């Protein structure tokens, strides 16, 4: 294995889902039921890492009888789980056997025992449902989501749309969030969005309206939810939306998010 590389996640139990690989450093990995997680110890980390079950019962392994709470099941025969390991090699493999109920669960820890603590934050594995994506209209003439925002046109610079990354199964929540201005949501790519009011099928739809608020396509004055959409297919062509009031000056697109398994959100150090 290449030192410090990740990506060696193949397994006999491999499903069609991509398989995340987890080096012995604090990180977050999103995993779904049926995926396999491979814990790998790269070089140039603190010496002597080991894995342990930080939430008793969350991991089913050879040392325990079957736990009804288990969300991970050990599937390797390396015999390294719970031991200190000095040299780069695979430590363990786990299959996700249940959906996680809470995104914040931290079922598996890795720690340098010599240093008497954890590696900082525990490596978190998994998330139940994919998180909702909230897209706020305002405050101001802009869409905002996850720290990104659209910008209105200026005399010299064209308007810049908000880019939202979403994957199949996720929900987009559009909200009016402006005490001063009216806003609304509508898509400028109607063939890609199945609305509650649609009476005919849309075979190319990647988004499906799932709310009954009746506010889609209308101007709304006060803060409230405007509409909800589920991503029903992997996004190929990105649906585009605008504000019903500010039009192209306040626009956005919903793009395909990276695949599960490459979802490395943050290193804590
Ligand atoms: Cu607006």
Boltz pocket constraint, residues with backbone or C-beta under 6 A from the ligand:
constraints:
  - pocket:
      binder: B
      contacts: [[A, 137], [A, 140], [A, 141], [A, 142], [A, 182], [A, 183], [A, 184], [A, 243], [A, 244], [A, 245], [A, 246], [A, 247], [A, 250]]
      max_distance: 6.0
